[in-house]
């Protein structure tokens, strides 16, 4: 559970960085490349992150306000403008990948292997994050103990206690 919370914060952080890092905004005229990028974002389920965030926000309110009608929650969800945040990601991909690379990525993610990668990424990522969390604690302790032994640190840090 803890690692899922961390994963959500990491996803939000990365999404925020991506949005802040963009150099240019979409032109009013959609280019073929921009349409391809939107297709790629759909194929890799980029919509899942903001949809999950909005669902979590609304579910928190639903818990606090159980008397509110379900039609209100549906209308509130539209206010989040998930499509708008996805469109803000397009310039990031536009800057990083050229037309050919976007088309190659689309081609890959339309294959059975690409679809499998997308469908199993969350599960695999959860396991990988858990492994990294366990390893980071062990690595910290090992390095800290070495620094104590070598005289650079006088006592275990709070994480070791």
C-alpha positions in Angstrom: 0.0 0.0 0.0 2.8 2.4 0.9 4.6 1.9 -2.4 1.4 2.6 -4.3 1.1 5.9 -2.5 4.7 6.6 -3.4 4.0 5.6 -7.0 1.1 8.0 -7.2 3.2 10.8 -5.8 6.0 9.9 -8.3 3.6 9.9 -11.2 2.1 13.2 -10.1 5.6 14.7 -9.7 6.7 13.4 -13.1 3.6 14.7 -14.7 4.1 18.1 -13.1 7.7 18.2 -14.3 6.7 17.2 -17.8 4.1 20.0 -17.9 6.5 22.6 -16.5 9.4 21.5 -18.7 7.5 22.1 -22.0 9.1 24.8 -24.1 6.2 25.5 -26.4 2.5 25.3 -26.5 0.3 23.6 -29.0 -0.4 25.6 -32.1 -4.1 26.1 -32.7 -3.7 24.0 -35.9 -3.2 20.3 -35.1 -0.4 18.9 -37.1 -0.2 15.2 -38.2 2.6 14.7 -35.7 0.5 16.1 -32.8 -2.3 13.8 -33.8 0.1 10.9 -33.8 1.4 11.9 -30.4 -2.2 11.9 -29.1 -2.7 8.4 -30.6 0.5 7.2 -28.9 -0.6 8.7 -25.6 -3.8 6.8 -25.9 -2.0 3.6 -26.8 0.2 3.7 -23.8 -2.7 4.6 -21.6 -1.3 8.0 -20.5 -4.9 8.9 -19.7 -4.9 6.4 -16.9 -2.7 8.6 -14.6 -4.9 11.8 -14.6 -8.1 9.7 -14.6 -6.8 7.8 -11.5 -5.9 11.1 -9.8 -9.4 12.5 -10.5 -11.0 9.3 -9.3 -9.1 9.4 -6.1 -10.0 13.0 -5.5 -13.7 12.4 -6.1 -13.7 9.2 -4.1 -12.2 11.1 -1.1 -15.0 13.7 -1.4 -17.6 10.9 -1.8 -16.5 9.4 1.5 -16.8 12.8 3.2 -20.1 13.7 1.5 -22.1 10.5 1.0 -25.4 12.4 0.6 -24.3 14.1 -2.6 -26.1 12.7 -5.7 -24.1 10.6 -8.2 -24.9 12.8 -11.1 -23.0 15.6 -9.4 -19.8 13.5 -9.2 -20.1 12.8 -12.9 -20.4 16.5 -13.7 -17.6 17.3 -11.3 -15.3 14.8 -13.0 -15.7 16.7 -16.3 -14.4 19.8 -14.6 -10.9 18.2 -14.3 -10.3 18.5 -18.0 -8.3 15.3 -18.5 -8.1 15.9 -22.2 -6.6 19.3 -21.5 -3.8 17.9 -19.4 -3.1 15.2 -22.0 -2.8 18.0 -24.7 -0.3 19.7 -22.4 1.9 16.6 -22.6 2.0 16.7 -26.4 4.8 19.4 -26.7 7.0 17.3 -24.4 6.8 14.3 -26.8 7.0 16.7 -29.8 10.3 18.0 -28.5 11.8 14.6 -27.5 10.8 12.5 -30.5 10.8 13.2 -34.2 7.9 12.2 -36.6 9.5 8.9 -37.5 10.1 7.9 -33.9 6.5 8.7 -32.9 5.3 6.5 -35.8 7.6 3.7 -34.8 6.4 3.9 -31.2 2.8 3.7 -32.4 3.6 0.8 -34.6 5.3 -1.0 -31.6 2.4 -0.3 -29.2 -0.1 -1.6 -31.7 1.7 -5.0 -31.8 0.8 -7.8 -29.4 4.1 -7.3 -27.5 3.5 -3.6 -27.2 -0.1 -4.2 -26.0 1.3 -6.7 -23.5 3.9 -4.2 -22.3 1.2 -1.6 -21.7 -1.2 -4.0 -20.0 1.5 -5.4 -17.6 3.5 -2.2 -17.0 1.5 -1.3 -13.8 1.9 -4.7 -12.3 5.6 -5.0 -13.2 6.2 -1.4 -12.1 4.6 -2.1 -8.7 6.9 -5.1 -8.2 9.9 -3.1 -9.3 9.1 -0.3 -6.9 8.8 -2.7 -4.1 12.2 -4.3 -4.9 13.8 -0.8 -5.1 12.2 0.2 -1.8 13.5 -2.8 0.0 16.9 -2.5 -1.6 17.2 1.2 -0.8 16.7 0.6 2.9 19.3 -2.2 2.8 21.8 -0.1 0.7 21.4 2.9 3.1 22.1 0.7 6.2 25.1 -0.9 4.5 26.6 2.4 3.4 25.8 4.0 6.8 27.5 1.1 8.7 30.5 1.4 6.4 30.7 5.2 7.2 30.5 4.4 10.9 33.2 1.8 10.6 35.4 4.2 8.7 34.9 7.0 11.3 32.9 9.4 9.1 29.7 9.0 11.1 29.5 8.6 14.9 26.2 6.9 15.3 23.4 5.2 13.3 21.0 7.5 11.7 17.3 7.5 12.7 16.5 5.3 9.7 18.7 2.6 11.2 17.0 2.7 14.7 
